Amino acid sequence: MTVYVDDMNAAYGRMKMCHMLADTDDELHAMAATIGVAKRWWQSPEKTSGSHYDIALSKKALAIAAGAIEITWRQAGAMNTRRRVTGELGDPADAVEWVANLRAQRRAQAA
């Protein structure tokens, strides 16, 4: 099981934010607690594209120090898409390609 942080750098007030996601919600919440992020900041899959926290870059540094793996925002989005389809995040190394293949299959089926 793994926790991931992406390279998004979006403004939220004076802060810069990124996403933190994990293989399981238990692991995601455990990392949030470790780095001092309250569970009330959790973005549930019912409300967003997938289970994650939006965290400040200062918290990202703490997450990396605690073992989180850095990924790109494209990988994070692709991994969330894969989780919606298969139930698992999968490997960030092939996530973008996996989604491209999924979209190609869907286009072929629609044709």
N, C-alpha and C positions, 0 to 999 in steps of 0.2 A: 504494500500500500504506500502511496506517495501523495505528498502535497506539492502543488505547483503554484508559482506566481508568474504572471505575465509581464511583458514590457510596455503595457499601456501606460501612458503618462497624461491622463485626463485631469483637467482642472475641476476642482470642487471647492468653491470659495478660494481660500488662499492655499489650499493643499493640492498636491498632485497625487493622483490615485492610480491603483492598478487592481487586477483581479487576483484572488487566491481561490483555488479549487483543489479538490482532492478526490481520490478514488472512492471514499465513503464519507458520508456526512459526519460520522463519529470522529474520523480522523481530521476532517476539516474543522469541526468545533474544538477538538483538542488543541490543534495548532493555534486557533484564534485565542483560546484561553492562555496558551503559552506566551503569545506575543502581546497580550493585553487588549484584545479586541472583544467587546461585549457581544454576546449572542444576538442581541437585538439588531445588530448590523447585518445579520445573515440575510442573504437574498435567496429565498426559497424557490424551488423549481416551479411552484404554482404561480409565482409572481414574475419570474424572469425566465431567461433562456436556459438556465441551469443553476444548480446549487453552487453558490459562491459567496465570498465576501468581497466588497470593495474596500481596499485598505490603502492607507497613506504609504508613501514611499519609505518613511521611517520604519513603519511596521513591516514592509517588504524586506528591509535589511535584517530585521530581527527574525523573520521567517526563514530567510536564507541561512542565517547563522544557526537556526534550529533544524536545518536539514531540508528545507523546501528546494525544489528544483526550478530553475528559471526556464521559461518558455516564451515564445512570441505570442502576441495577442491573436494572431491568425491560428496558431496551434490551439490556443485556449478555446476559441470559437469553434474550431473543427472538432475538438475533443468533446465539447458540450453537445454538438450535433450528433456525434457518434453515441454519446450516452443516451440521448433521446431515442435513438433508433435501436441500439443493442442493449442498453442498460449499463454499459461500461465506458469509461473514458478512453481506454486503449493507450497506445504508445504515442507520445508527442512526435516522435520521429517520422511516423507515417500518417499522422492525423489529417493534414491538409490534402494529401494524395487520396486518402480514404474517402473524404467528402467529395472530391472531384469525381472519383469513380462512382459514388452514389448518385450524384447529380447526372452523370452521363447515362447511368442505367435508367434513371427515371425519365430522362428525355427520350431514350430509345423506346421505353415502354409506352410513352405517350404518343409516339409517332405512328 
